[in-house]
Amino acid sequence: MTGITLTADQIRNAPAPVRQWIEQEVINSLGLAPRAPAVAPAQTAHLVACSEDDMAGVLEHIRGTFPAVNVLFEFGRPGINYGQPAVMTFRLMDILHHTRLQEIGQVMTCLEMINQALTVVRKDPSARFCSFDNEGHCLIAPQTQASIAALWQDMMERQQAQQAKADDRIAPAA
């Protein structure tokens, strides 16, 4: 066995395929590789493009599970769009980091909760919010990402409006 040492700058400046290979090697050596998700067989499950109403329904189903809500809103961030038909990819490790969960298994559990909530909302047991590739990425439909971002924006606007009303009631008369 031969080992090499790379500086952070060398890794940062390496071509994308090299950085991805290094990432996979580190993930595998630390035992952080995601376990296979428990989803229906590929021929019966299908990734769906979700509307803002779909996502509001999913949020209502998972509202009591804060980690799952955090994972859901991670998909409001821009992802990498590719393929035909187009999908958006999100690194599971980034979701793990941003949500401050402790292991990939917890992220996978939250994603399965979201998938299950969507099957209830859509009344379609084969509908899937997300799927996965073999390189540690979660895949969603671009419309789903846009719907989550819009839902987040709507929630923030409503909260700001409520705060403004509360501030007006508290403000002393001039």
Buried (B, 14 or more C-beta within 10 A) or exposed (E): EEEEEEEEEEEEEBEEEEEBEBBBEEBEEEEBBBEEBEBBEEEEBEBBBBBBEBBBBBBEBBEEBEBBBBBBBBBBBEBEEEEEEEBBBBBBBBBBEBBEBEEBEBBBBBBBBBBBBBBBBBEEEBBBBBBBEEEBBBBBBBBBBBBBBBBBEEEEEEEEEEEEEEEEEEEEEE
